[in-house]
Amino acid sequence: MWAEEQAQRCSECGTWDWEWKENPDAWHPDIWRCEGCRRKAELRRHISSEMEMRHASDEDGLQIRMFRTPRED
């Protein structure tokens, strides 16, 4: 049931048609910047500039992931 419901959700904005019919003013667009995505893009630019001096195949399979640092108690 969950998968079926998710398939009806817009992949771009994340809303469903029924939400707009129920309340046309329930959602509004806004600008938001994810700090994690910003840092990944920064690292990607840095790696790309370094890779210019290497072979293109050095990038094969390269992924940038976020890792959580241990919380301080």
CORBELSUL-V719824 format. One record per residue. N is the residue number from 1. RES is the residue in one small letter. PHI is phi as a letter, one per 30 degrees, with the letter a starting at -180 (NA if undefined). OMEGA is omega in radians with two decimals (999 if undefined). Layout:
BEGIN
n-><N:N>
res-><RES:RES>
phi-><PHI:PHI>
omega-><OMEGA:OMEGA>
END
This chain:
BEGIN
n-><1:2:3:4:5:6:7:8:9:10:11:12:13:14:15:16:17:18:19:20:21:22:23:24:25:26:27:28:29:30:31:32:33:34:35:36:37:38:39:40:41:42:43:44:45:46:47:48:49:50:51:52:53:54:55:56:57:58:59:60:61:62:63:64:65:66:67:68:69:70:71:72:73>
res-><m:w:a:e:e:q:a:q:r:c:s:e:c:g:t:w:d:w:e:w:k:e:n:p:d:a:w:h:p:d:i:w:r:c:e:g:c:r:r:k:a:e:l:r:r:h:i:s:s:e:m:e:m:r:h:a:s:d:e:d:g:l:q:i:r:m:f:r:t:p:r:e:d>
phi-><NA:d:d:d:d:d:d:d:d:d:d:d:c:i:c:c:e:d:d:d:d:d:a:d:c:d:b:b:d:a:c:b:c:d:d:d:d:d:d:d:d:d:d:d:d:d:d:d:d:d:d:e:c:c:d:e:d:d:d:e:i:d:b:c:b:c:b:d:d:e:d:c:c>
omega-><3.14:-3.12:3.12:3.12:-3.14:-3.14:-3.14:-3.14:3.12:-3.12:-3.13:-3.04:3.07:-3.14:3.09:3.09:-3.08:3.12:-3.14:3.11:-3.12:-3.12:-3.11:-3.13:-3.08:-3.09:3.01:3.14:3.11:3.11:-3.14:3.11:3.11:-3.13:3.11:3.12:3.10:-3.13:3.08:3.13:3.11:3.11:3.13:3.09:3.13:3.14:-3.14:3.13:3.08:-3.09:3.11:-3.14:-3.10:3.11:3.12:-3.11:3.08:3.14:-3.11:3.10:-3.11:3.11:3.06:-3.12:3.09:3.10:-3.10:3.06:-3.13:3.11:3.07:-3.13:999>
END
